[in-house]
Amino acid sequence: MKRRARVVIGTALTATLLAGGTALAEGTGWWPRPKEVRVLLPEGQSNPAIATGVATGGEVAIYQSSGLGPTALNPTAPAGSPELYTDPALTQGATGVTVTEAQALVVLRNIKTNLEAAGLTLADVITMKCYLMKPPGAETADYAGWNRAYRQYFANIDLASKEAVPVPMGTSAPKAPLVANNARPARATMEVTSLAVKGWLVEVEVAAAYKRR
């Protein structure tokens, strides 16, 4: 059997590595057990940003968040501006942080709070959808800024060494992530023409799996 993928298999995200094969493509031999979460990762990468897919057993309890945006935490910014929905305390000392990146840092922290209220953590997240608007004057959404913020909270522990990987904020030198987290959700990111609140550039929803009881 040709080995084509490396798979992280976990009982509700407690991961071990093993090899996948042609059975995966055929949809057989990879069926999750009732209380199991299986995460498919790109082959040959020790620190991939996202999973290529996630399978959950029929008895896995799933939590689905609403779309969460940033909180207005910058009182010096004009009403309705993207800058209003940033937190200067999160980016203090960093240079070159984009407004999308700064908003995303707030959104991801809000997701952390939302999950904790439901008895979960960022490590339990299995899927994520992110909606981005392009900043004023930009031609496209700031995917690079979003991805930098994402790495501050997700996919920042090397799977081989098990150590946290330094990540950059803006143009500053990489430092320890804000939250060390091994989880690599299956993720989709898309640009949209509008969001619910004037000034928002980022909105994110997640699904997380409860640990096995």
N, C-alpha and C positions, 0 to 999 in steps of 0.2 A: 504494500500500500504506500503510495507516495505521500510523504509528509508535506502538507501545504500550509498549515497554520498552527500557531501556538495558541493554546486555550487556557484561560484562567478559569478554574472550576472552584466554586465556593458554595458552602452551605450558608446562604444569605451573606455572601461577600467575604467569607473566610477563604482566601484563595490558595490554590496550589497549581503549579504549571504542569501541563502535559500536552502531547501532540495530537492534532486533529488530522483528518485524512479525507479520502474520497467519500467516506460515509457522511461527512458533513454536507457536502454538495448534494448528495442524494437525499438528505433529510432523514437519514436513519443512523442509529448508533450514537446520536448526540442529544437524544431526547432527555431533558432534565428530569431528575427524580422529583416527586411531588413537593418536597420542601427545599429544592435546590435552585440556586441562581448560577447560571453559566455565562461567562463573559468571553467573547471571541476578540482576540487582539491581533494586530498586524504581526506577521512573522518577522523575527530577527530584530525587533526593536526593544530596547531595555527600558525606554521611557516614552512610550507613545502617548499622545495627548488624549485620544479618545478610543473607545472600542468600536469595532466594526459591527457589533451586534450583541444583544443580550437575550438569553432565554430564561424564563422563569417557570418553575413547576406549578402545577395546578393548585397547590396548597400554600403558595407564598402570598402573604398579605402585602399588598401594594398601597402606598400612599401617593396620591397625585396632587401636587400643589396647583394653585391658580397661577396665572401669569403675574409675576412680581416685578415691580419697577423700583427705581431709586427713591429715596426719601430726600426731601428738601432740607439740606443740612448746611448750606452755605449762605448765611444771612447777608453777606456783602454783595451777593449776585442779584441782578434785576429779576423781578417777578416774571415767571414764564420762560426764563432763559435756561439753556442746558446746564450752565454753570451752577444754577441754584440747586440742582440735584446731585451735588457732589459733597464729599466730606473732607475738608482740608486736613483734618487730623490723620486720615488714612494715607495721604500722599505727602505728608510733611517730610522735608529733606530730599525728596525725589525731584529729578529734573525731567523735562520733556514728556510729562504725563498728559495724554490727550483727554479731552472731555469725555469721550466715549469710555475710555479706560477708567477714568475716575468714577463715572456713573456705574460702570460694571462692578467695580470694587464694592460699592454700596449695595448694589443688587444682590451680589453673591453673599455678602454679610447678612442681608435681609433673609435670604434663603436659609442660611444657617440657623437664624433665629426661628424661622417658620418651622423648620424640621425639628428643632429641639422642642418646640411646643407640642409636636405630635409624637414625641418620644423617639426621634431619629437623629442621625448626625449626617454630615456631608459624606462620610464614608459609606453610607447606605444608598446613595443616589445611583440609579442604574440607567436612566435616560434623561436627556435634557433637550429642550428646544429654546433657542435664543432668537429674538427678533430685534433687529438693529435698524435705526434710521440714520441716514447720512447727516453729519453735522452741518450746520449752516455754512454755505459756501463750498462744501466739498462735493466731489463728483460721485463718490460712492460711500457706502458705510465703512466705518473704521474697523475692519476685521482684525487687523494687527493689534490694535489697542484692546479689543475684546479678548483676543487670545492671550495677551500678556496678563490681563486681569484674571482670566480663567485659571491660568497656571498658578496664581497666588493661592487658590483654594482647592484645585483639583489636579490630579495626575502629576504630582511633583515629588514622588518617591520612586527612585530607580528600582525596577523589578529585579535586577540582577544583584545590586549591592545592598538593597533595602534601605538606602540612605536618602535623606531629603536632598533634592537638587536645587541649587540656587537659581532664582528666577529674577529677571529684570523688572523694574517698574519704570515706565517711560524710557528715557535714555540713560538712566543710572546703571551703575554696575550691578550685576546680579547679586542678590542677597537671599538669605533664608526665606522661604515662602511665609505668607501671613498665617496659613494653616497647612501643616504637613498632612497630606491626604493621598492615599494610594488609589482611591477610586477613579476609574476611567469610564465614564458613562458613554453609552451610545448617544451621539449628539448631532443635532441639525442646527445650522445657523443660517438665517436668511435676512435679506434686506426688505423692509416694508416701507410703504409711503407715509404711514402715520401710526401713532400710538395713542393710547387713551388720554394721556395727560400732556398738555403743552409743555415742551421742554424735555420730555423723556427721549432718550436715544436708545435705551436698552430695556427690554422686558424679557424675563426668563421664566419658564416653567420646568419643573422637574418631577420625575417619578422616583420613589425610593422604596426599597424592600425592607420589611421588618425582619429582624433576626429570628431564627427558628426558636420556638419555645419547646 
